[in-house]
Amino acid sequence: MAQLGINIAGIDFKNPVLTASGTFGYGEEFADFIDLNRLGGFIVKGTTLHPRQGNAYPRLAETPSGMINAVGLQNKGVAYFIDHIWPRIKGYDTNVIVNLSGSSVDDYREGARMLNEVEGLPCIELNISCPNVKAGGMTFGTQPEMAAQVVSAVREAYKKPIIVKLTPNVTSVAEIAKAVEGAGADAVSLINTVLAMAVDAERQRPILSTVTGGLSGAAVKPIALRCVWQVYHAVQIPIVGLGGIMNATDAVEFMLCGARAIEVGTANFIDPAVTVKIVDGINEYLDRHGIKDVNEIVGALKV
């Protein structure tokens, strides 16, 4: 049995397997299928300062080797999460992480301030792949200056570790990573979904109500691996890799490219027990290669 424990920004994880926000609910939904305590951690669905209804239906489309979603961060807001959901999930023997989103810098700052007061919450994952309503809808994470601005604001309000989730829909994800590192991020996670669309040829209409949405699943894995590799060589802070991880081999590939931990997303919809299978599969890989500590494979790709 290899040593699977990792550390990110001072937080100990029993193994490198986490779940991706928006694909695992609040964890409770999967408790009938797996022992949540076996995970390194799980990241709850995107949470915003104010309640959001999400986008109109249809907002999911299946595509070859993936799916496109345009759910729109439907949730009941930070205050509801703190008062009603956190008390139910805080007792798990694993790291429960909140994914925080926003439409303005002030929203991010206030949401972070409220979450900073939550006892037992180890860290937050900051989703900057959101439209800045005060900048004409431009996504925060697509420009280094805007990305740094929101991270700096959250850094002032939130005193525990911040993992910043990066979008691949940019010219250089490494430049964005360096910008958020300079603004106070303790780690980065990547990638978020890839902008995409699906069309119904018979109806001659887009399938999604929003026309475009975010592509996830196995189809995006090559893009995600490239992004993780580039960011690993650009920053000093830890990387959490995600994007099309369907099995343990995929997870190991991300770690070889520089990810210290990984998140499993779309695969949860196909097999609700996939995460614990990946934990076991990583251990089997390490044993097969005579590696005693999972940290030894982080960034170990031979180029």
Order of alpha helices (4+ residues) and beta strands (2+ residues): beta-beta-beta-beta-beta-beta-beta-alpha-beta-alpha-beta-beta-beta-alpha-beta-alpha-beta-beta-beta-beta-beta-alpha-beta-alpha-beta-alpha-alpha
